[in-house]
């Protein structure tokens, strides 16, 4: 039963991440072809809920693979992460999306 829940969580996460990845690519492509760029680049220090090395590795790689985001640094105590984003106009929304991803990664790396 536990194995089935983990498989279900992994499949759910993959679908969630792929949808977010496609949306990010479409948004960046749209921004490139329009006359005015809508980017507002900035750095954000985000709190980390993930503590496992595997989870942090997966999380930082997935964030860096998403267009418009890049992990710059993970603090030594693994409590915060510095990221660079191209669209930082809504920090509350950004933190909400990042928390969702962290929750899903915690479920699959337990």
Backbone as numpy.savetxt, mean C-alpha at the origin, in Angstrom:
# Nx Ny Nz CAx CAy CAz Cx Cy Cz
-9.41 -26.52 8.42 -10.24 -25.33 8.42 -9.36 -24.06 8.42
-8.28 -24.08 9.22 -7.39 -22.92 9.29 -6.69 -22.69 7.95
-6.32 -23.78 7.28 -5.67 -23.67 5.97 -6.61 -23.06 4.95
-7.88 -23.44 4.98 -8.86 -22.88 4.06 -9.06 -21.39 4.29
-9.06 -20.98 5.56 -9.19 -19.54 5.86 -8.00 -18.76 5.33
-6.80 -19.33 5.48 -5.60 -18.66 4.99 -5.63 -18.56 3.47
-6.04 -19.64 2.78 -6.14 -19.62 1.32 -7.16 -18.58 0.88
-8.29 -18.55 1.57 -9.33 -17.57 1.27 -8.80 -16.14 1.46
-8.04 -15.91 2.54 -7.48 -14.58 2.81 -6.47 -14.20 1.73
-5.65 -15.15 1.30 -4.65 -14.86 0.26 -5.33 -14.53 -1.06
-6.33 -15.31 -1.44 -7.05 -15.04 -2.69 -7.76 -13.69 -2.62
-8.39 -13.41 -1.49 -9.07 -12.12 -1.30 -8.10 -10.96 -1.39
-6.93 -11.13 -0.79 -5.92 -10.08 -0.85 -5.41 -9.87 -2.26
-5.14 -10.96 -2.97 -4.65 -10.83 -4.35 -5.65 -10.09 -5.23
-6.91 -10.43 -5.10 -7.95 -9.74 -5.88 -8.00 -8.26 -5.50
-8.01 -7.98 -4.20 -8.04 -6.60 -3.71 -6.85 -5.81 -4.25
-5.64 -6.38 -4.14 -4.44 -5.67 -4.57 -4.42 -5.47 -6.08
-4.81 -6.48 -6.85 -4.81 -6.34 -8.31 -5.79 -5.26 -8.76
-6.94 -5.19 -8.13 -7.91 -4.13 -8.47 -7.31 -2.76 -8.17
-6.71 -2.61 -6.98 -6.09 -1.33 -6.62 -4.94 -0.99 -7.56
-4.19 -1.98 -7.98 -3.07 -1.77 -8.90 -3.57 -1.28 -10.26
-4.61 -1.88 -10.77 -5.18 -1.46 -12.06 -5.72 -0.03 -11.95
-6.43 0.27 -10.87 -6.97 1.62 -10.68 -5.84 2.65 -10.63
-4.76 2.34 -9.91 -3.63 3.27 -9.82 -2.99 3.49 -11.18
-2.85 2.42 -11.96 -2.26 2.55 -13.30 -3.14 3.39 -14.21
-4.43 3.17 -14.16 -5.36 3.94 -15.00 -5.32 5.41 -14.59
-5.30 5.68 -13.30 -5.28 7.06 -12.82 -4.01 7.78 -13.27
-2.88 7.13 -13.14 -1.61 7.75 -13.57 -1.61 7.96 -15.08
-2.09 6.97 -15.83 -2.15 7.11 -17.29 -3.05 8.29 -17.67
-4.21 8.40 -17.02 -5.12 9.52 -17.28 -4.43 10.84 -16.96
-3.73 10.89 -15.83 -3.05 12.12 -15.43 -1.97 12.51 -16.43
-1.31 11.53 -17.01 -0.25 11.82 -17.98 -0.81 12.40 -19.28
-1.94 11.88 -19.74 -2.47 12.32 -21.04 -3.31 13.59 -20.94
-3.69 14.02 -19.76 -4.43 15.27 -19.64 -3.46 16.44 -19.62
-3.91 17.61 -20.07 -3.00 18.76 -20.15 -2.45 19.21 -18.79
-3.23 19.10 -17.75 -2.78 19.57 -16.43 -2.48 18.37 -15.54
-1.30 18.37 -14.94 -0.94 17.30 -14.00 -1.64 17.56 -12.66
-2.16 16.51 -12.06 -2.89 16.63 -10.80 -2.07 16.14 -9.61
-0.79 15.91 -9.83 0.04 15.37 -8.76 0.28 16.40 -7.67
0.37 15.91 -6.47 0.78 16.69 -5.30 1.72 15.81 -4.49
2.96 15.71 -4.96 3.88 14.79 -4.30 4.19 15.21 -2.86
4.44 14.20 -2.06 4.79 14.49 -0.67 5.25 13.25 0.07
5.84 13.49 1.21 6.29 12.42 2.08 5.32 12.28 3.25
5.07 11.06 3.65 4.21 10.79 4.80 4.87 9.73 5.67
4.84 9.97 6.95 5.30 8.95 7.89 4.04 8.25 8.40
3.96 6.95 8.13 2.76 6.21 8.48 3.06 5.22 9.60
2.08 5.02 10.49 2.27 4.04 11.56 2.16 2.61 11.00
2.99 1.73 11.53 2.97 0.34 11.09 2.27 -0.54 12.12
1.36 -1.37 11.63 0.71 -2.37 12.46 1.38 -3.73 12.26
2.05 -3.90 11.14 2.72 -5.15 10.81 4.05 -5.19 11.56
4.33 -6.30 12.21 5.59 -6.43 12.94 6.48 -7.54 12.41
5.91 -8.50 11.69 6.73 -9.61 11.19 7.61 -9.13 10.03
8.77 -9.72 9.92 9.69 -9.36 8.83 9.08 -9.70 7.48
8.44 -10.85 7.39 7.80 -11.26 6.13 6.70 -10.28 5.75
5.89 -9.91 6.72 4.81 -8.96 6.46 5.33 -7.61 6.01
6.39 -7.11 6.68 6.97 -5.83 6.30 7.59 -5.87 4.91
8.24 -6.99 4.60 8.83 -7.14 3.28 7.75 -7.13 2.20
6.69 -7.90 2.42 5.58 -7.95 1.47 4.92 -6.58 1.34
4.65 -5.94 2.45 4.00 -4.63 2.46 4.83 -3.58 1.73
6.11 -3.50 2.06 6.95 -2.47 1.43 7.12 -2.73 -0.07
7.25 -3.98 -0.46 7.37 -4.29 -1.89 6.08 -3.98 -2.64
4.94 -4.33 -2.07 3.67 -4.05 -2.74 3.41 -2.55 -2.85
3.74 -1.80 -1.81 3.57 -0.35 -1.90 4.48 0.25 -2.97
5.72 -0.22 -3.04 6.65 0.31 -4.03 6.28 -0.10 -5.45
5.60 -1.23 -5.61 5.18 -1.67 -6.94 3.97 -0.91 -7.44
3.23 -0.29 -6.53 2.05 0.47 -6.92 2.50 1.81 -7.49
2.03 2.17 -8.68 2.44 3.44 -9.28 2.10 4.62 -8.37
3.06 5.49 -8.20 2.83 6.69 -7.40 3.26 6.58 -5.96
3.70 5.41 -5.50 4.15 5.27 -4.11 5.52 4.62 -4.07
6.26 5.00 -3.05 7.60 4.44 -2.87 7.94 4.44 -1.39
8.36 3.31 -0.88 8.80 3.23 0.51 10.23 3.74 0.58
10.45 4.72 1.44 11.76 5.34 1.57 12.53 4.76 2.75
11.82 4.54 3.87 12.51 4.10 5.08 11.54 3.42 6.03
12.04 2.39 6.71 11.32 1.78 7.82 12.13 2.07 9.07
11.46 2.59 10.10 12.19 2.95 11.32 12.79 1.70 11.96
13.85 1.89 12.73 14.55 0.77 13.36 13.67 -0.02 14.32
12.71 0.65 14.95 11.82 -0.04 15.88 10.58 -0.62 15.19
10.52 -0.48 13.88 9.41 -1.00 13.05 8.04 -0.44 13.44
8.01 0.79 13.88 6.74 1.41 14.26 6.22 2.38 13.22
7.11 2.89 12.37 6.70 3.83 11.33 7.44 3.55 10.03
6.85 4.05 8.96 7.44 3.91 7.63 7.31 5.25 6.93
8.36 5.67 6.27 8.33 6.91 5.49 8.07 6.52 4.04
7.00 7.09 3.47 6.68 6.80 2.07 6.58 8.10 1.29
6.83 8.00 0.00 6.64 9.12 -0.92 5.45 8.77 -1.80
4.53 9.71 -1.94 3.35 9.49 -2.79 3.23 10.64 -3.78
2.66 10.35 -4.94 2.43 11.40 -5.94 1.16 12.18 -5.68
0.19 11.55 -5.04 -1.11 12.19 -4.79 -1.36 12.22 -3.30
-0.94 13.30 -2.65 -1.05 13.36 -1.19 -2.07 14.39 -0.72
-3.06 14.68 -1.55 -4.02 15.72 -1.18 -4.96 15.30 -0.06
-5.17 14.00 0.16 -6.09 13.55 1.18 -5.39 12.53 2.08
-4.73 13.03 3.11 -3.93 12.16 3.98 -4.79 11.15 4.74
-5.98 11.56 5.15 -6.87 10.65 5.88 -7.24 9.44 5.01
-7.57 9.69 3.76 -7.91 8.61 2.83 -6.70 7.71 2.58
-5.53 8.33 2.40 -4.29 7.59 2.19 -4.01 6.65 3.36
-4.11 7.17 4.57 -3.87 6.35 5.75 -4.90 5.23 5.88
-6.14 5.51 5.51 -7.18 4.48 5.54 -6.88 3.34 4.58
-6.45 3.68 3.38 -6.11 2.65 2.38 -4.90 1.83 2.84
-3.92 2.50 3.40 -2.72 1.80 3.86 -3.06 0.88 5.04
-3.95 1.33 5.93 -4.37 0.48 7.04 -5.09 -0.77 6.55
-5.93 -0.62 5.51 -6.62 -1.79 4.93 -5.62 -2.81 4.42
-4.62 -2.33 3.70 -3.61 -3.24 3.16 -2.86 -3.93 4.29
-2.51 -3.17 5.33 -1.80 -3.77 6.46 -2.64 -4.86 7.13
-3.92 -4.59 7.33 -4.80 -5.59 7.96 -4.84 -6.87 7.14
-4.94 -6.73 5.84 -5.00 -7.91 4.97 -3.68 -8.68 4.99
-2.56 -7.96 5.02 -1.26 -8.63 5.07 -1.07 -9.34 6.40
-1.52 -8.73 7.49 -1.42 -9.39 8.80 -2.20 -10.70 8.78
-3.37 -10.71 8.16 -4.17 -11.94 8.08 -3.46 -13.06 7.32
-2.73 -12.70 6.28 -2.10 -13.76 5.48 -0.71 -14.15 5.95
-0.11 -13.34 6.86 1.23 -13.68 7.33 1.27 -14.17 8.77
0.13 -14.39 9.38 0.10 -14.92 10.76 0.64 -16.31 10.81
